[in-house]
Amino acid sequence: MAYGLAASVLPVWMLLTPRDYLSTFLKLGTVAALAVAVIVIHPMLEMPALTKFIDGTGLVFAGPVFPFVCITIACGAVSGFHSLIASGTTPKMIGRESRVRDIGYGAMVTEMMVALMAMIAACVIQPGEYFAINMKGAPAEVVANVSAAGFPVTENDMSILAQNLGAKTMFNRAGGAPTFAVGMAHMFARISAGPTALALWYHFAIMFEALFILTTLDAGTRVGRFLLQDLLGNVWRPLGNTRSWTMNFFTSLLLVAAWGWFLYQGVIDPLGGINTLWPLFGLANQLLSVIALCLCTTILIKMQKTRYLFITLVPLTFMCAVTFSAGYLKIFSPDPKLGFLSGAQSLVDEGAKIIDPAKAAELVRQAGVWRFDALVAAFFLLLVLLIVLGSNSFAEPSR
């Protein structure tokens, strides 16, 4: 949170530009090395090509493949967040405008490769270990459920895996990052054999992933501050003054406090960050892509280039169908594993049966967080719907 605040307030040349510049070498180098490793090692994919979990009854993820696969594989497919960064901070870091296309397209192709590498990394892990890493619950319960589903694994297997990786435990490590790191470590360790190779490459992969998280924090907070100042400037003009350090700090503090609250849930509850933040992340990211496509469609119409309209209108229609259906299911699905409201009610009902007041209070607290998630998701959907509808009124061709 402190880093995000500093990155939002300090000049771009002081922190964002040098950090992103140095991080780029590690990012591109790691992606290239991983691509070479996949080709040279030609690892065996242990995960079955098809499973029965396509209907949403899986051990890790609840919900049907459509629409949720489209908001889960986000940055490697369609990402609204990148459109914000391309307009908010990238122009401040380039020497000439002609480089925008190479950077923009190159970054998205690289991101696509990262998505492919992440899926390959997940599939080279033994399926039992993959599900045990990503499932929630006590170790004995997780092992029993995974083995009963046809993917045998034992607590001893997971203990050996954690020891080889230099970690305390690999249970309850949902979120994708540990899975990617384990798969990457397995592939790289085959090249540099040694007693500590697996642990070395695992922690290297975690550091590699942290660079993506830092980039999201610093650039995202800064762009969010721009948007917040633009909004608050309509209420009181001095708040919109981006040349004022005081106003920059104040609005940055508001924004960091907003997303910092979700991080705090992960501190007081080991699964809180995943339960609270991740279900909103994919939805919000793809809703941003709807906004970007609305803007591009409107610009094409105003420029009287309607013959190119299908380029943005087709993906806009698809993304609207994906995001609004996914958002509706996340809020109102009767499945407590999927819907925020039904999940919150199930936690309240479970808490009423528990004798221990502390555990009951924890479940009630988590239920409150999920209800807040439902409110935030509904607010996001409403705002984007207004933008989609409002784009029609702004799309009259320029004379």
LOLOMI-830631 format. One record per residue (C-alpha): residue number from 1; chain; y, z, x. Coordinates in Angstrom, 2 decimals, padded with zeros to 5 digits. Example, Ala and Ser with C-alpha at 12.3 -4.5 7.8 and 13.67 -1.06 7.14 Angstrom:
// residues 2
<r 1,'A',<-004.50,007.80,012.30>>
<r 2,'A',<-001.06,007.14,013.67>>
This chain:
// residues 399
<r 1,'A',<000.00,000.00,000.00>>
<r 2,'A',<002.37,000.80,002.87>>
<r 3,'A',<001.57,-002.53,004.51>>
<r 4,'A',<002.15,-004.44,001.27>>
<r 5,'A',<005.50,-002.72,000.83>>
<r 6,'A',<006.58,-003.53,004.40>>
<r 7,'A',<005.47,-007.17,004.12>>
<r 8,'A',<007.45,-007.59,000.91>>
<r 9,'A',<010.68,-006.15,002.26>>
<r 10,'A',<010.77,-007.29,005.92>>
<r 11,'A',<011.91,-010.85,006.76>>
<r 12,'A',<009.18,-013.48,006.71>>
<r 13,'A',<009.65,-014.32,010.41>>
<r 14,'A',<009.13,-010.68,011.41>>
<r 15,'A',<005.71,-009.96,009.87>>
<r 16,'A',<004.21,-012.62,007.61>>
<r 17,'A',<004.65,-015.63,009.88>>
<r 18,'A',<003.23,-014.15,013.12>>
<r 19,'A',<000.40,-012.32,011.35>>
<r 20,'A',<-000.64,-015.35,009.31>>
<r 21,'A',<-000.33,-017.60,012.38>>
<r 22,'A',<-002.65,-015.43,014.46>>
<r 23,'A',<-005.02,-014.86,011.52>>
<r 24,'A',<-005.34,-018.60,011.01>>
<r 25,'A',<-007.15,-019.04,014.34>>
<r 26,'A',<-009.72,-016.39,013.42>>
<r 27,'A',<-010.14,-017.72,009.88>>
<r 28,'A',<-010.57,-021.37,010.80>>
<r 29,'A',<-012.67,-020.52,013.83>>
<r 30,'A',<-015.03,-018.33,011.84>>
<r 31,'A',<-015.42,-020.88,009.04>>
<r 32,'A',<-016.14,-023.63,011.56>>
<r 33,'A',<-018.62,-021.43,013.45>>
<r 34,'A',<-020.37,-020.51,010.21>>
<r 35,'A',<-020.61,-024.16,009.21>>
<r 36,'A',<-022.15,-025.02,012.59>>
<r 37,'A',<-024.54,-022.06,012.28>>
<r 38,'A',<-025.72,-023.26,008.86>>
<r 39,'A',<-026.40,-026.75,010.25>>
<r 40,'A',<-028.05,-025.60,013.50>>
<r 41,'A',<-030.07,-022.67,012.17>>
<r 42,'A',<-030.85,-024.34,008.84>>
<r 43,'A',<-031.58,-020.95,007.23>>
<r 44,'A',<-034.12,-020.61,004.46>>
<r 45,'A',<-032.58,-019.83,001.09>>
<r 46,'A',<-034.54,-016.85,-000.21>>
<r 47,'A',<-032.95,-016.71,-003.65>>
<r 48,'A',<-034.82,-018.73,-006.32>>
<r 49,'A',<-033.06,-021.96,-007.29>>
<r 50,'A',<-033.13,-020.88,-010.94>>
<r 51,'A',<-033.52,-017.46,-012.51>>
<r 52,'A',<-033.77,-016.21,-016.08>>
<r 53,'A',<-030.36,-014.56,-015.70>>
<r 54,'A',<-028.51,-017.67,-016.87>>
<r 55,'A',<-028.13,-016.02,-020.29>>
<r 56,'A',<-026.16,-013.09,-018.91>>
<r 57,'A',<-028.99,-010.53,-018.70>>
<r 58,'A',<-028.82,-010.31,-014.92>>
<r 59,'A',<-029.02,-007.20,-012.78>>
<r 60,'A',<-025.57,-007.66,-011.24>>
<r 61,'A',<-023.39,-009.62,-013.63>>
<r 62,'A',<-023.17,-009.46,-017.42>>
<r 63,'A',<-022.08,-012.51,-019.39>>
<r 64,'A',<-023.14,-016.15,-019.79>>
<r 65,'A',<-022.68,-018.67,-016.98>>
<r 66,'A',<-019.94,-020.38,-018.97>>
<r 67,'A',<-017.15,-019.38,-018.92>>
<r 68,'A',<-017.61,-016.63,-016.35>>
<r 69,'A',<-018.80,-018.75,-013.43>>
<r 70,'A',<-015.44,-020.54,-013.65>>
<r 71,'A',<-013.45,-017.34,-013.12>>
<r 72,'A',<-015.89,-015.83,-010.61>>
<r 73,'A',<-015.87,-018.73,-008.12>>
<r 74,'A',<-012.09,-018.85,-008.16>>
<r 75,'A',<-010.34,-019.59,-004.89>>
<r 76,'A',<-013.10,-021.98,-003.85>>
<r 77,'A',<-012.59,-024.07,-006.99>>
<r 78,'A',<-009.30,-023.78,-008.90>>
<r 79,'A',<-006.87,-021.08,-007.82>>
<r 80,'A',<-003.59,-020.27,-009.49>>
<r 81,'A',<-002.68,-017.76,-006.81>>
<r 82,'A',<-002.40,-020.54,-004.22>>
<r 83,'A',<000.14,-022.36,-006.36>>
<r 84,'A',<002.39,-019.29,-006.26>>
<r 85,'A',<002.06,-018.90,-002.51>>
<r 86,'A',<002.67,-022.61,-001.92>>
<r 87,'A',<006.02,-022.30,-003.67>>
<r 88,'A',<006.91,-018.74,-002.67>>
<r 89,'A',<006.21,-018.18,001.03>>
<r 90,'A',<004.73,-021.35,002.58>>
<r 91,'A',<008.10,-023.21,002.61>>
<r 92,'A',<009.54,-020.41,004.72>>
<r 93,'A',<006.90,-020.87,007.41>>
<r 94,'A',<006.88,-024.63,008.03>>
<r 95,'A',<009.07,-026.72,010.30>>
<r 96,'A',<009.31,-029.84,008.11>>
<r 97,'A',<008.49,-030.76,004.54>>
<r 98,'A',<006.04,-033.51,005.53>>
<r 99,'A',<003.55,-030.84,006.63>>
<r 100,'A',<003.22,-029.40,003.13>>
<r 101,'A',<000.51,-031.83,002.04>>
<r 102,'A',<-001.67,-031.26,005.11>>
<r 103,'A',<-001.34,-027.50,004.79>>
<r 104,'A',<-001.86,-027.44,001.04>>
<r 105,'A',<-004.85,-029.75,000.85>>
<r 106,'A',<-006.28,-028.49,004.12>>
<r 107,'A',<-006.12,-024.87,002.96>>
<r 108,'A',<-007.89,-025.65,-000.32>>
<r 109,'A',<-010.63,-027.66,001.41>>
<r 110,'A',<-011.13,-024.74,003.80>>
<r 111,'A',<-011.23,-022.34,000.86>>
<r 112,'A',<-013.85,-024.53,-000.78>>
<r 113,'A',<-015.93,-024.32,002.39>>
<r 114,'A',<-015.60,-020.53,002.36>>
<r 115,'A',<-016.94,-020.49,-001.21>>
<r 116,'A',<-019.92,-022.63,-000.19>>
<r 117,'A',<-020.57,-020.44,002.86>>
<r 118,'A',<-020.38,-017.31,000.70>>
<r 119,'A',<-023.06,-018.65,-001.66>>
<r 120,'A',<-025.26,-019.70,001.26>>
<r 121,'A',<-024.79,-016.29,002.87>>
<r 122,'A',<-025.79,-014.54,-000.36>>
<r 123,'A',<-028.89,-016.71,-000.73>>
<r 124,'A',<-030.24,-016.15,002.80>>
<r 125,'A',<-030.58,-012.43,002.07>>
<r 126,'A',<-033.85,-011.19,000.59>>
<r 127,'A',<-033.28,-011.22,-003.19>>
<r 128,'A',<-034.37,-007.62,-003.57>>
<r 129,'A',<-031.84,-006.50,-000.97>>
<r 130,'A',<-029.12,-008.68,-002.53>>
<r 131,'A',<-029.55,-007.12,-005.96>>
<r 132,'A',<-029.85,-003.60,-004.53>>
<r 133,'A',<-026.57,-004.06,-002.63>>
<r 134,'A',<-024.70,-005.21,-005.71>>
<r 135,'A',<-026.17,-003.02,-008.44>>
<r 136,'A',<-024.64,000.24,-009.58>>
<r 137,'A',<-026.53,003.50,-009.91>>
<r 138,'A',<-028.57,006.01,-007.95>>
<r 139,'A',<-030.74,004.50,-005.15>>
<r 140,'A',<-034.04,005.37,-006.83>>
<r 141,'A',<-032.87,003.90,-010.14>>
<r 142,'A',<-031.56,000.73,-008.47>>
<r 143,'A',<-034.77,000.16,-006.51>>
<r 144,'A',<-036.89,000.67,-009.63>>
<r 145,'A',<-034.82,-001.77,-011.73>>
<r 146,'A',<-034.73,-004.45,-009.04>>
<r 147,'A',<-038.46,-004.23,-008.36>>
<r 148,'A',<-039.24,-004.30,-012.09>>
<r 149,'A',<-037.26,-007.55,-012.36>>
<r 150,'A',<-039.60,-009.21,-009.87>>
<r 151,'A',<-037.65,-008.72,-006.64>>
<r 152,'A',<-039.50,-005.99,-004.70>>
<r 153,'A',<-037.47,-003.68,-002.50>>
<r 154,'A',<-037.80,-000.05,-001.40>>
<r 155,'A',<-035.38,002.69,-000.44>>
<r 156,'A',<-036.83,002.53,003.06>>
<r 157,'A',<-036.01,-001.19,003.26>>
<r 158,'A',<-032.41,-000.46,002.31>>
<r 159,'A',<-032.25,002.43,004.77>>
<r 160,'A',<-033.45,000.18,007.62>>
<r 161,'A',<-030.96,-002.51,006.60>>
<r 162,'A',<-028.08,-000.01,006.63>>
<r 163,'A',<-029.18,001.32,010.03>>
<r 164,'A',<-029.36,-002.19,011.52>>
<r 165,'A',<-025.90,-002.99,010.14>>
<r 166,'A',<-024.37,000.23,011.45>>
<r 167,'A',<-023.52,001.42,007.93>>
<r 168,'A',<-024.25,004.70,006.16>>
<r 169,'A',<-025.71,003.03,003.07>>
<r 170,'A',<-025.90,-000.40,001.48>>
<r 171,'A',<-026.34,000.86,-002.06>>
<r 172,'A',<-023.47,000.44,-004.54>>
<r 173,'A',<-021.64,-002.11,-002.37>>
<r 174,'A',<-020.73,-004.53,-005.15>>
<r 175,'A',<-017.77,-006.89,-004.93>>
<r 176,'A',<-019.03,-009.76,-002.81>>
<r 177,'A',<-017.56,-008.85,000.58>>
<r 178,'A',<-020.56,-006.80,001.85>>
<r 179,'A',<-022.96,-009.50,000.60>>
<r 180,'A',<-021.07,-012.22,002.46>>
<r 181,'A',<-020.94,-010.05,005.58>>
<r 182,'A',<-024.67,-009.29,005.50>>
<r 183,'A',<-025.58,-012.97,005.09>>
<r 184,'A',<-023.17,-014.04,007.82>>
<r 185,'A',<-024.53,-011.36,010.15>>
<r 186,'A',<-028.11,-012.50,009.54>>
<r 187,'A',<-027.22,-016.06,010.55>>
<r 188,'A',<-025.06,-015.22,013.57>>
<r 189,'A',<-027.54,-012.62,014.82>>
<r 190,'A',<-030.15,-015.36,015.24>>
<r 191,'A',<-027.92,-017.02,017.81>>
<r 192,'A',<-027.07,-013.89,019.82>>
<r 193,'A',<-030.24,-011.87,019.70>>
<r 194,'A',<-029.88,-008.24,020.64>>
<r 195,'A',<-030.48,-004.72,019.31>>
<r 196,'A',<-026.89,-004.40,018.07>>
<r 197,'A',<-026.25,-008.05,017.16>>
<r 198,'A',<-026.66,-007.52,013.42>>
<r 199,'A',<-024.24,-004.57,013.34>>
<r 200,'A',<-021.73,-006.40,015.56>>
<r 201,'A',<-021.64,-009.52,013.38>>
<r 202,'A',<-021.62,-007.49,010.16>>
<r 203,'A',<-018.47,-005.63,011.16>>
<r 204,'A',<-016.93,-008.82,012.52>>
<r 205,'A',<-017.52,-010.43,009.11>>
<r 206,'A',<-015.92,-007.44,007.36>>
<r 207,'A',<-012.86,-007.84,009.61>>
<r 208,'A',<-012.80,-011.57,008.86>>
<r 209,'A',<-012.78,-010.84,005.12>>
<r 210,'A',<-010.07,-008.21,005.56>>
<r 211,'A',<-007.73,-010.96,006.79>>
<r 212,'A',<-008.04,-012.68,003.41>>
<r 213,'A',<-007.31,-009.40,001.65>>
<r 214,'A',<-004.24,-008.75,003.81>>
<r 215,'A',<-002.95,-012.25,003.12>>
<r 216,'A',<-003.34,-011.65,-000.60>>
<r 217,'A',<-001.53,-008.33,-000.34>>
<r 218,'A',<001.44,-009.40,001.77>>
<r 219,'A',<002.13,-012.83,000.30>>
<r 220,'A',<001.21,-011.78,-003.24>>
<r 221,'A',<003.45,-008.72,-003.16>>
<r 222,'A',<006.35,-010.72,-001.79>>
<r 223,'A',<006.05,-013.46,-004.42>>
<r 224,'A',<005.61,-010.81,-007.08>>
<r 225,'A',<008.82,-009.19,-005.90>>
<r 226,'A',<010.64,-012.53,-006.27>>
<r 227,'A',<009.42,-012.86,-009.84>>
<r 228,'A',<010.22,-009.25,-010.69>>
<r 229,'A',<013.75,-009.53,-009.30>>
<r 230,'A',<014.30,-012.76,-011.21>>
<r 231,'A',<013.24,-010.99,-014.40>>
<r 232,'A',<015.15,-007.74,-013.84>>
<r 233,'A',<018.23,-009.68,-012.79>>
<r 234,'A',<018.59,-010.72,-016.43>>
<r 235,'A',<018.81,-007.05,-017.38>>
<r 236,'A',<021.15,-005.97,-014.59>>
<r 237,'A',<022.45,-008.68,-012.26>>
<r 238,'A',<022.41,-006.61,-008.99>>
<r 239,'A',<018.62,-006.16,-009.34>>
<r 240,'A',<018.23,-009.91,-008.87>>
<r 241,'A',<020.10,-009.96,-005.57>>
<r 242,'A',<017.43,-010.90,-002.99>>
<r 243,'A',<019.93,-010.39,-000.15>>
<r 244,'A',<020.18,-006.67,-000.91>>
<r 245,'A',<017.74,-004.54,001.09>>
<r 246,'A',<018.10,-001.75,-001.46>>
<r 247,'A',<017.13,-003.95,-004.40>>
<r 248,'A',<014.37,-005.62,-002.40>>
<r 249,'A',<012.91,-002.22,-001.54>>
<r 250,'A',<013.25,-000.90,-005.09>>
<r 251,'A',<011.54,-003.86,-006.76>>
<r 252,'A',<008.87,-004.00,-004.05>>
<r 253,'A',<008.17,-000.31,-004.64>>
<r 254,'A',<007.72,-000.94,-008.37>>
<r 255,'A',<005.30,-003.79,-007.71>>
<r 256,'A',<003.28,-001.93,-005.08>>
<r 257,'A',<003.03,001.08,-007.38>>
<r 258,'A',<001.63,-001.19,-010.11>>
<r 259,'A',<-001.24,-002.67,-008.08>>
<r 260,'A',<-001.58,000.52,-006.04>>
<r 261,'A',<-002.63,002.36,-009.18>>
<r 262,'A',<-005.73,000.18,-009.38>>
<r 263,'A',<-006.52,000.93,-005.73>>
<r 264,'A',<-006.12,004.63,-006.43>>
<r 265,'A',<-008.87,004.36,-009.05>>
<r 266,'A',<-011.15,003.21,-006.26>>
<r 267,'A',<-010.25,006.27,-004.21>>
<r 268,'A',<-010.98,008.86,-006.88>>
<r 269,'A',<-014.04,006.95,-008.15>>
<r 270,'A',<-016.22,005.04,-005.63>>
<r 271,'A',<-016.83,002.33,-008.23>>
<r 272,'A',<-013.38,002.50,-009.78>>
<r 273,'A',<-011.81,-000.28,-007.76>>
<r 274,'A',<-014.59,-002.69,-008.64>>
<r 275,'A',<-014.83,-001.62,-012.27>>
<r 276,'A',<-011.08,-001.65,-012.80>>
<r 277,'A',<-009.59,-004.35,-010.60>>
<r 278,'A',<-012.24,-007.02,-010.15>>
<r 279,'A',<-012.74,-007.90,-013.87>>
<r 280,'A',<-009.00,-008.60,-014.08>>
<r 281,'A',<-008.71,-010.41,-010.75>>
<r 282,'A',<-010.67,-013.55,-011.63>>
<r 283,'A',<-009.09,-013.82,-015.06>>
<r 284,'A',<-005.55,-013.35,-013.76>>
<r 285,'A',<-006.09,-015.83,-010.92>>
<r 286,'A',<-007.23,-018.59,-013.25>>
<r 287,'A',<-004.47,-017.82,-015.76>>
<r 288,'A',<-002.03,-018.53,-012.95>>
<r 289,'A',<-003.65,-021.93,-012.56>>
<r 290,'A',<-002.95,-022.59,-016.24>>
<r 291,'A',<000.73,-021.82,-015.61>>
<r 292,'A',<000.81,-024.12,-012.57>>
<r 293,'A',<-000.83,-026.98,-014.48>>
<r 294,'A',<001.58,-026.46,-017.39>>
<r 295,'A',<004.49,-026.78,-014.99>>
<r 296,'A',<003.09,-029.94,-013.35>>
<r 297,'A',<002.39,-031.52,-016.74>>
<r 298,'A',<005.91,-030.77,-017.92>>
<r 299,'A',<007.40,-032.26,-014.75>>
<r 300,'A',<005.37,-035.47,-015.13>>
<r 301,'A',<006.59,-035.88,-018.71>>
<r 302,'A',<010.23,-035.24,-017.80>>
<r 303,'A',<009.96,-037.73,-014.94>>
<r 304,'A',<008.57,-040.28,-017.44>>
<r 305,'A',<005.36,-040.67,-015.43>>
<r 306,'A',<003.08,-040.21,-018.40>>
<r 307,'A',<000.53,-042.68,-016.99>>
<r 308,'A',<-000.44,-039.95,-014.52>>
<r 309,'A',<-000.59,-037.25,-017.19>>
<r 310,'A',<-004.39,-037.09,-017.27>>
<r 311,'A',<-004.37,-035.77,-013.69>>
<r 312,'A',<-002.96,-032.44,-014.84>>
<r 313,'A',<-003.66,-032.47,-018.59>>
<r 314,'A',<-007.46,-032.72,-018.29>>
<r 315,'A',<-007.83,-029.71,-015.94>>
<r 316,'A',<-005.20,-027.84,-017.98>>
<r 317,'A',<-007.27,-028.26,-021.15>>
<r 318,'A',<-010.42,-027.18,-019.31>>
<r 319,'A',<-008.77,-024.13,-017.74>>
<r 320,'A',<-007.30,-023.07,-021.09>>
<r 321,'A',<-010.78,-023.19,-022.64>>
<r 322,'A',<-012.24,-021.23,-019.71>>
<r 323,'A',<-009.61,-018.52,-019.38>>
<r 324,'A',<-008.96,-017.80,-023.03>>
<r 325,'A',<-012.65,-017.68,-023.95>>
<r 326,'A',<-013.41,-015.46,-020.94>>
<r 327,'A',<-010.45,-013.21,-021.75>>
<r 328,'A',<-011.57,-012.87,-025.38>>
<r 329,'A',<-015.10,-011.92,-024.33>>
<r 330,'A',<-013.86,-009.44,-021.71>>
<r 331,'A',<-011.81,-007.64,-024.35>>
<r 332,'A',<-013.83,-007.90,-027.56>>
<r 333,'A',<-017.47,-008.53,-026.56>>
<r 334,'A',<-019.79,-006.03,-028.32>>
<r 335,'A',<-021.89,-005.86,-025.14>>
<r 336,'A',<-020.74,-002.68,-023.34>>
<r 337,'A',<-021.63,-004.25,-019.99>>
<r 338,'A',<-019.17,-007.06,-020.65>>
<r 339,'A',<-016.41,-005.99,-023.05>>
<r 340,'A',<-013.71,-003.53,-022.02>>
<r 341,'A',<-013.41,-001.89,-025.44>>
<r 342,'A',<-017.15,-001.64,-026.17>>
<r 343,'A',<-017.74,-000.43,-022.61>>
<r 344,'A',<-015.10,002.27,-023.00>>
<r 345,'A',<-016.64,003.44,-026.27>>
<r 346,'A',<-020.10,003.59,-024.68>>
<r 347,'A',<-018.71,005.81,-021.92>>
<r 348,'A',<-017.14,008.13,-024.49>>
<r 349,'A',<-020.42,008.33,-026.41>>
<r 350,'A',<-022.33,009.03,-023.19>>
<r 351,'A',<-019.82,011.71,-022.20>>
<r 352,'A',<-020.31,013.47,-025.54>>
<r 353,'A',<-024.00,013.96,-024.69>>
<r 354,'A',<-023.38,015.46,-021.24>>
<r 355,'A',<-023.23,019.24,-020.87>>
<r 356,'A',<-021.37,019.26,-017.54>>
<r 357,'A',<-017.64,019.21,-018.44>>
<r 358,'A',<-016.63,017.64,-015.11>>
<r 359,'A',<-018.98,014.66,-015.52>>
<r 360,'A',<-017.97,014.24,-019.16>>
<r 361,'A',<-014.29,014.25,-018.20>>
<r 362,'A',<-014.96,011.62,-015.53>>
<r 363,'A',<-016.57,009.31,-018.09>>
<r 364,'A',<-013.67,009.82,-020.48>>
<r 365,'A',<-011.23,009.01,-017.66>>
<r 366,'A',<-013.10,005.81,-016.83>>
<r 367,'A',<-013.11,004.88,-020.52>>
<r 368,'A',<-009.33,005.23,-020.53>>
<r 369,'A',<-009.10,002.93,-017.52>>
<r 370,'A',<-011.19,000.26,-019.26>>
<r 371,'A',<-009.01,000.47,-022.36>>
<r 372,'A',<-006.01,-000.03,-020.10>>
<r 373,'A',<-007.76,-003.07,-018.61>>
<r 374,'A',<-008.17,-004.46,-022.12>>
<r 375,'A',<-004.47,-003.97,-022.76>>
<r 376,'A',<-003.50,-005.66,-019.47>>
<r 377,'A',<-005.86,-008.59,-020.12>>
<r 378,'A',<-004.46,-009.06,-023.64>>
<r 379,'A',<-000.91,-008.95,-022.25>>
<r 380,'A',<-001.77,-011.60,-019.64>>
<r 381,'A',<-003.34,-013.87,-022.27>>
<r 382,'A',<-000.36,-013.49,-024.58>>
<r 383,'A',<002.16,-014.36,-021.87>>
<r 384,'A',<000.22,-017.42,-020.73>>
<r 385,'A',<-000.24,-018.56,-024.32>>
<r 386,'A',<003.51,-018.39,-024.81>>
<r 387,'A',<003.99,-020.46,-021.64>>
<r 388,'A',<001.49,-023.09,-022.82>>
<r 389,'A',<003.17,-023.33,-026.22>>
<r 390,'A',<006.65,-023.21,-024.70>>
<r 391,'A',<005.88,-026.06,-022.31>>
<r 392,'A',<005.89,-028.47,-025.25>>
<r 393,'A',<009.53,-027.70,-026.01>>
<r 394,'A',<010.54,-028.33,-022.37>>
<r 395,'A',<008.52,-031.49,-021.95>>
<r 396,'A',<010.99,-033.95,-023.48>>
<r 397,'A',<011.54,-036.87,-021.08>>
<r 398,'A',<014.77,-036.77,-019.07>>
<r 399,'A',<017.33,-039.38,-020.03>>
